Amino acid sequence: MSEDPRDKWDRIYRERGDEVPLPAQVLVEFAHLLPARGRALEIACGLGGNALFLAERGLETEAWDLSAVAVQRLQARAAGLPLVAAVRDVTAQPPPADRYDVIAVSHFLERGLAPALVRALRPGGLLYYQTFTREAVSAGGPSNPAFRLTPNELLDLFGELRLVAYREEGRLGDLSQGFRDEAWLVGLKT
């Protein structure tokens, strides 16, 4: 019998100890596009690297994850920041429409959630998305191909948004260099 997803992620975050969460590379690279103020959301936040990054820039930030352990650790780190973390299954409870100026997603793929993410953005809102691809160079990331993007899939999933930035190098060229194993997208809701 397979492990319940909540139990699995609670165990994983317990094992990570005091690991310091880092923001996704796409968020760091394109931080200059962030609004000076507004509402932000990180879904499937884990230890909240993206959420902390957004809250440190003054955005009123929400962070949701299935793991109570991850959320508790994030709340402890977020003391004094405009950040509220909550245990929430985003597939069962997607974000409400027209609420966020920024949504960040990294290392999480639930294809059916894509339309809800677009609806959750306010006009002028930005989606920052980075996750694993099937055209991998290393063994990192999920072993199940269902949790990896096919080539250009982010472009298809978020075709309603105006493309601001996209990167997916796959297995082209010198595999010892570049941005490998993942794709990223920054999209604008017009």
N, C-alpha and C positions, 0 to 999 in steps of 0.2 A: 504494500500500500504506500502511495506517495505521501510525502510530508505536506501538511497544510501550508499554503503560501505565507500566512502570517507567522507561523512557528518557524518556518525556514528563514525568513528575513530577520526575525527577532534573534535567532541563533547566530546568523551571520554578523549582525551588528554588535552582539555581545562579544563575539570573538575578535572583533576589530579593536576593542579596547578604547584607547584615547586617540585614535586616528584623527588627524586634522583634515577636515573635508576641503577639497579644492574645487573651485568653480570650473565649469566646462571651458574648454579652450575657445569655443565659439563666443562665449559670453565675454571672456577676457579680450579677445581680438577685436570685438565690436562693441566694447563698453562705451565708446565715444558716441554711439547712436542712442544710448539710453536717455529717456526724458529726465529732466531735473527733479521732477516729482511725479507722483501718481501711484497706482496700485500695481503690484506685481504678484505673480504666482509661480511657485515651483511645484510641479507635480512629480510624484514618485521621488521625493526629495532625498531619501536616505538620510545621511548625516547633514545635509543641507548646505553643501558648498555654494550652490547657485543662490539659494535664499539668503545666506549670510552676505554674499557679495552684493546682492541687490539692496538689502536692508542697510548695509554700510554706506551705500550711496544715497540714502535718504528715502528710498521708495517704501511705501507701506506694503509690507510683504507678507503673503501667506505661503505656507509650505505644508504639503500633504504627503503622507506616506502610509502604507499599510502596516508598517512596523511600529509598535508602541515604543520599543527600545530606541529606535532611531529618533523618533519624535521627542522622547524625553531627553536624549542627549543634545539634540538641536536646541530645545528650549533652554537648557542650561547654558549653552554657548551664546545664545541670543540675548542674554540679559542686557537691558539698556538699549536695545535696537528696536526699530519699528517692525517686529517680526512676530507673527503668531503661527505656531506649528500645531497641526492636528492630525490625528489618526483618521484616515479617510481612504476608502476604496474608490479611486477615481473612475473605475469602469462602472461601478454601481451608482455613483454620485458624481457625474461630470460637473465641471464648473458652470456657473450660471452665465447666461448671455450678457454681452456688453458690459463686463465688469472690470476687465484688466487692461492696463496700458502695456504690460510686459508679461509674457509667459515664457518660462524656461523649462526645458525638458532635456535630460541627458541620461543616456544608458537605460532607456525605457522605451518599449515599443508595444503599443496597443493600437493597431491600425484603425479600429472602429471608433476610437476617440478623436481622430483627426477633425471631423466636422464640428464636434463640440468645442475643440480648442479654438478653431477659427471663429465660431459664434461668440466665445467668451471674450475675445478681444474687442476693445472699443475701436471705433474708426481712428486710424493713426497708430494703433497698437502694434507692437513687435512680438513676433514669435522667434525664440532662439531654440533650435533643436539640434542635438548631436547624439548620434547613437551608432551602434556597430553595423557593419556591412557583411554580406556573405563573401565578398571578394577580399578575404583576409590574408595578411602576410604572416601574422603571429597567431599564437594559440589563445590570446586573451579574448575575453568576452564570452557570451553564451555559446554552448555547444549545440543547442537546438537551433537549426536554421530559421525556424518560425519567428525567432526573436532577433533576426538580423535582416537588414534591408537588402532588397535586390537593387541592381544598378538603377540609379535615378529615381528610386521609389519616393524619396522625400519630395521631389518635385511633383510627382503625381499626387501624393497625399495632400499637399498644401498648395495645389495649383490655383486656388482662389486668391491666394495672397500675392502681392507684388514681390517678386524676388529681389532681395537686396544683396544677399551673398549666398554662395553655394560652393562647397568643396567636397569632392569625392574622387580620390586618385586611384582607387582600386589597386590593380596589380600592374599598372603601366610603368615603364621606365625602370630606373634604378630603385629597386625595392628597399635598399638600405637608407633611403632618404625620403623626405616628404611626410605627408599626412596619410597614414595608412590605417586600415582596419575599421575606419569610421567615416561617416559623412556628416556634414553640418549644413544647416540652412538658417538664414535670417530672412524672415518674411514680414511684410507690412500689410496690415489690413487697410484698404483704401475706402 
